[in-house]
Amino acid sequence: MAAPHLLLALAVMFVWGTNFVIIKLALTHLPPFLLATLRFLLAAVPLVFILPRPRIPLWNLALYGLLIGAGQFGVLFFAMTRYISPGLASLVVQAQVFFTIGLAMLATGERVRPFQVLATLMSALGIAIIASHTDGHTTAGGVLLVLGAALAWALGNMTSRAAGRVNVLAYMAWSSLFAVPPLLGLSLWLEGWPRITEGLAQADAVTWAAVIWQALGNTIFGYGAWAWLLSRYPAATVSPFALLVPVFGMGASAWALSEAMPAWKLGATALVLAGLALNVLWPRWKAHRRR
């Protein structure tokens, strides 16, 4: 990979990792489902007026918007209000890797290989350690909520794969449009109009900057640059960079929010990352050995 493209990949991982701190800042004033509504509204508008709708069934766009909007980010934002710390959320949500692989195997009938069993057990043990250490910042319920968000992300991955080769920015913009109604409905139902108006009134410049960064930095730049890299390099070259998301996420949370990093948390993080690394890198290493 050329040096400028390597830096671009690292920049995307930095944006995606540090985004968990940005989410926490936005949640200071905005309730979670309202924040998710605004995020996807700004990701859709004005791009839907510029980019033509991808020539795929509407149900695919709607399902992806529902899964990623309400299922992933809506649940993730809710969990991050008071049930899990930003650093650990950035780590636990990476369970989507195992959910995606499991769903793909169910769809294709592929057998689970020994290294995948070991990788899953390592990461599962790390997540179990996290769930067992409940405190004022992380609870077992919060871990389960983020695992639910990870499952929704994995289902979204399967949905986007079914869409085939499409313009990624157009796909994100148009699917984001379908994410807005269910998120707004959840906000009105669970948070209520008084809490919505209160949050909007309290939102300051930092809050709105965080909302805009959610849409432009995380979605438009992040997904756009990632798709650009995948179009120029093999997935085996690009995908391992995703292992850096929780590294940047936990580092940013420790630095910006003073999230404590006791030994149990570092040990659990090492187990989860080791499982992810084994799952992603082992097939590449075996293929390289056969050459």
C-alpha positions as CSV (number, residue, x, y, z in Angstrom):
1,M,0.0,0.0,0.0
2,A,1.4,3.4,-0.9
3,A,2.3,5.7,2.0
4,P,-0.5,8.3,1.3
5,H,-3.1,5.5,1.2
6,L,-1.7,4.0,4.4
7,L,-2.1,7.3,6.1
8,L,-5.7,7.5,4.7
9,A,-6.5,4.1,6.2
10,L,-5.0,5.2,9.6
11,A,-7.0,8.4,9.4
12,V,-10.3,6.5,8.9
13,M,-9.5,4.2,11.9
14,F,-8.7,7.3,14.0
15,V,-12.0,8.9,13.0
16,W,-14.0,5.8,13.7
17,G,-12.2,5.1,17.0
18,T,-12.3,8.6,18.4
19,N,-15.9,8.9,17.3
20,F,-17.0,7.1,20.5
21,V,-15.7,10.1,22.6
22,I,-17.6,12.4,20.2
23,I,-20.8,10.5,20.8
24,K,-20.4,10.8,24.5
25,L,-19.9,14.6,24.1
26,A,-23.1,14.9,22.0
27,L,-25.0,12.8,24.6
28,T,-24.3,15.4,27.2
29,H,-27.3,17.4,26.0
30,L,-29.1,15.3,23.4
31,P,-31.1,12.2,24.2
32,P,-29.8,9.1,22.3
33,F,-32.5,8.5,19.8
34,L,-32.8,12.2,18.9
35,L,-29.0,12.2,18.4
36,A,-29.2,9.2,16.1
37,T,-32.1,10.9,14.2
38,L,-30.1,14.1,13.6
39,R,-27.0,12.0,12.6
40,F,-28.8,10.1,9.9
41,L,-30.8,13.1,8.8
42,L,-27.6,15.1,8.1
43,A,-26.0,12.1,6.5
44,A,-29.0,11.9,4.0
45,V,-29.5,15.6,3.3
46,P,-28.4,17.1,1.0
47,L,-26.7,14.1,-0.6
48,V,-30.0,12.5,-1.6
49,F,-30.7,15.5,-3.8
50,I,-27.3,15.2,-5.4
51,L,-26.7,11.4,-5.8
52,P,-29.1,9.3,-7.7
53,R,-30.8,6.5,-5.8
54,P,-28.9,3.2,-6.2
55,R,-30.7,0.8,-8.6
56,I,-31.5,-1.8,-6.0
57,P,-34.8,-2.7,-4.4
58,L,-36.2,-0.2,-1.9
59,W,-36.6,-2.9,0.7
60,N,-32.8,-3.3,0.8
61,L,-32.2,0.4,1.4
62,A,-35.0,0.5,4.0
63,L,-33.8,-2.7,5.8
64,Y,-30.2,-1.4,5.9
65,G,-31.3,1.9,7.3
66,L,-33.4,0.3,9.9
67,L,-30.6,-2.1,11.0
68,I,-27.8,0.4,11.0
69,G,-29.9,3.4,12.2
70,A,-32.2,2.0,14.9
71,G,-30.5,-1.3,15.4
72,Q,-26.9,-0.4,15.6
73,F,-26.5,3.3,16.4
74,G,-29.8,3.8,18.2
75,V,-29.1,1.0,20.6
76,L,-25.4,1.9,20.9
77,F,-26.2,5.6,21.7
78,F,-28.7,4.5,24.3
79,A,-26.2,2.1,25.9
80,M,-23.6,4.9,26.0
81,T,-25.8,7.2,28.0
82,R,-25.0,5.5,31.3
83,Y,-24.6,1.7,30.8
84,I,-21.1,1.4,29.2
85,S,-18.0,3.6,28.8
86,P,-17.0,4.8,25.3
87,G,-13.7,2.9,25.3
88,L,-15.4,-0.4,26.1
89,A,-18.2,0.3,23.7
90,S,-15.7,0.7,20.9
91,L,-14.3,-2.7,21.8
92,V,-17.4,-4.8,22.4
93,V,-19.1,-3.6,19.2
94,Q,-16.3,-5.3,17.3
95,A,-18.2,-8.6,18.0
96,Q,-19.9,-7.8,14.8
97,V,-17.0,-9.5,13.1
98,F,-18.0,-12.9,14.6
99,F,-21.7,-12.3,14.1
100,T,-21.0,-11.4,10.4
101,I,-18.9,-14.6,9.9
102,G,-21.6,-16.7,11.7
103,L,-24.4,-15.3,9.6
104,A,-22.4,-15.9,6.4
105,M,-21.7,-19.5,7.4
106,L,-25.4,-20.1,8.0
107,A,-26.2,-18.6,4.6
108,T,-23.6,-20.7,2.8
109,G,-23.4,-23.8,4.9
110,E,-19.7,-23.4,5.4
111,R,-18.3,-25.3,8.4
112,V,-16.7,-23.6,11.3
113,R,-12.9,-24.0,11.3
114,P,-10.8,-24.6,14.5
115,F,-9.1,-21.3,14.4
116,Q,-12.5,-19.6,14.3
117,V,-13.6,-21.5,17.3
118,L,-10.5,-20.5,19.2
119,A,-10.8,-16.8,18.1
120,T,-14.4,-16.7,19.2
121,L,-13.7,-18.3,22.6
122,M,-10.9,-15.8,23.2
123,S,-13.0,-12.8,22.4
124,A,-16.0,-14.2,24.3
125,L,-13.9,-14.7,27.4
126,G,-12.7,-11.0,27.1
127,I,-16.3,-9.8,26.8
128,A,-17.4,-12.0,29.7
129,I,-14.7,-10.4,31.9
130,I,-16.0,-6.9,30.9
131,A,-19.6,-7.9,31.7
132,S,-18.5,-9.3,35.1
133,H,-16.9,-6.0,36.2
134,T,-20.0,-3.8,36.7
135,D,-19.4,-0.3,38.1
136,G,-20.8,3.2,37.6
137,H,-19.5,3.3,34.0
138,T,-20.2,-0.2,32.6
139,T,-22.9,-2.7,33.4
140,A,-23.7,-6.2,32.2
141,G,-26.8,-4.7,30.6
142,G,-24.7,-2.2,28.7
143,V,-22.5,-5.0,27.3
144,L,-25.6,-6.9,26.2
145,L,-27.0,-3.8,24.5
146,V,-23.8,-3.2,22.6
147,L,-23.7,-6.9,21.6
148,G,-27.2,-6.3,20.2
149,A,-25.9,-3.3,18.3
150,A,-23.1,-5.5,17.0
151,L,-25.6,-8.1,15.8
152,A,-27.6,-5.4,14.0
153,W,-24.4,-4.2,12.4
154,A,-23.7,-7.8,11.2
155,L,-27.2,-8.1,9.8
156,G,-26.6,-4.8,8.1
157,N,-23.4,-6.1,6.6
158,M,-25.4,-9.0,5.1
159,T,-28.0,-6.7,3.7
160,S,-25.4,-4.4,2.1
161,R,-23.7,-7.5,0.6
162,A,-27.0,-8.5,-0.9
163,A,-27.2,-5.1,-2.6
164,G,-24.1,-5.9,-4.8
165,R,-21.7,-3.4,-6.2
166,V,-23.2,0.1,-5.7
167,N,-22.0,3.7,-5.1
168,V,-21.2,3.5,-1.4
169,L,-21.9,7.2,-0.7
170,A,-25.3,7.0,-2.5
171,Y,-26.1,3.8,-0.6
172,M,-25.3,5.4,2.8
173,A,-27.2,8.6,2.0
174,W,-30.4,6.9,0.7
175,S,-30.4,4.2,3.4
176,S,-29.8,7.0,6.0
177,L,-33.0,8.6,4.8
178,F,-34.9,5.4,5.7
179,A,-33.2,5.4,9.2
180,V,-34.8,8.7,10.1
181,P,-38.5,7.8,10.5
182,P,-38.0,4.8,12.9
183,L,-35.4,6.8,15.0
184,L,-37.7,9.8,15.2
185,G,-40.6,7.5,16.2
186,L,-38.4,6.0,19.0
187,S,-37.4,9.4,20.1
188,L,-41.0,10.7,20.3
189,W,-42.1,7.5,22.1
190,L,-39.3,6.8,24.5
191,E,-37.9,10.3,25.1
192,G,-41.0,12.5,24.5
193,W,-41.4,15.9,23.1
194,P,-40.5,17.8,26.3
195,R,-37.1,16.0,26.5
196,I,-36.5,16.6,22.7
197,T,-37.2,20.3,23.0
198,E,-35.1,20.5,26.2
199,G,-32.2,18.8,24.5
200,L,-32.3,21.0,21.5
201,A,-32.5,24.1,23.7
202,Q,-29.5,23.0,25.8
203,A,-27.3,21.9,22.8
204,D,-24.3,24.2,22.5
205,A,-21.7,24.6,19.8
206,V,-19.8,21.5,20.9
207,T,-22.9,19.4,20.7
208,W,-23.8,20.6,17.2
209,A,-20.2,20.1,16.1
210,A,-20.4,16.5,17.4
211,V,-23.6,15.9,15.5
212,I,-22.1,17.3,12.3
213,W,-19.0,15.2,12.8
214,Q,-21.2,12.1,13.2
215,A,-22.7,12.7,9.8
216,L,-19.8,14.2,7.8
217,G,-16.7,12.8,9.5
218,N,-17.8,9.3,10.5
219,T,-20.2,8.5,7.7
220,I,-19.2,10.6,4.6
221,F,-15.5,10.7,5.0
222,G,-15.1,7.4,6.9
223,Y,-17.2,5.2,4.7
224,G,-16.3,7.0,1.6
225,A,-12.6,6.7,2.1
226,W,-12.9,3.1,3.2
227,A,-14.8,2.2,0.1
228,W,-12.2,4.0,-2.0
229,L,-9.4,2.0,-0.4
230,L,-11.3,-1.3,-0.9
231,S,-11.8,-0.4,-4.6
232,R,-8.0,-0.1,-5.1
233,Y,-6.6,-2.8,-2.8
234,P,-7.5,-6.4,-1.9
235,A,-9.8,-6.7,1.1
236,A,-7.1,-8.8,2.8
237,T,-4.9,-5.7,2.7
238,V,-7.4,-3.2,3.9
239,S,-9.7,-5.1,6.4
240,P,-7.0,-5.7,9.1
241,F,-6.8,-2.0,9.7
242,A,-10.2,-2.2,11.4
243,L,-8.5,-3.8,14.4
244,L,-7.2,-0.3,15.3
245,V,-10.7,1.1,15.9
246,P,-10.9,-0.1,19.6
247,V,-7.2,0.9,20.1
248,F,-8.0,4.5,19.1
249,G,-11.4,4.3,20.9
250,M,-10.0,3.2,24.2
251,G,-7.0,5.5,23.9
252,A,-9.2,8.5,23.2
253,S,-11.5,7.7,26.0
254,A,-8.7,7.4,28.5
255,W,-7.1,10.7,27.3
256,A,-10.2,12.8,26.8
257,L,-12.6,11.4,29.3
258,S,-10.1,10.0,31.9
259,E,-11.6,6.5,31.5
260,A,-9.7,4.3,33.9
261,M,-7.7,1.4,32.5
262,P,-7.2,-1.1,35.3
263,A,-5.5,-4.5,34.7
264,W,-8.8,-6.4,34.2
265,K,-9.8,-4.0,31.4
266,L,-6.5,-4.2,29.7
267,G,-6.5,-8.0,30.0
268,A,-10.0,-8.3,28.6
269,T,-9.1,-5.9,25.8
270,A,-6.1,-8.0,24.9
271,L,-8.2,-11.2,24.7
272,V,-10.8,-9.5,22.5
273,L,-8.2,-8.0,20.2
274,A,-6.3,-11.3,20.0
275,G,-9.4,-13.1,19.0
276,L,-10.2,-10.5,16.4
277,A,-6.6,-10.6,15.1
278,L,-6.6,-14.4,14.9
279,N,-9.8,-14.5,13.0
280,V,-8.8,-11.8,10.5
281,L,-5.1,-12.6,10.0
282,W,-4.8,-16.4,10.3
283,P,-6.3,-17.1,6.9
284,R,-4.0,-14.5,5.3
285,W,-1.0,-16.0,7.0
286,K,-1.9,-19.6,5.9
287,A,-2.4,-18.4,2.3
288,H,1.0,-16.7,2.4
289,R,2.6,-19.8,3.7
290,R,1.2,-21.9,0.8
291,R,2.8,-19.6,-1.8
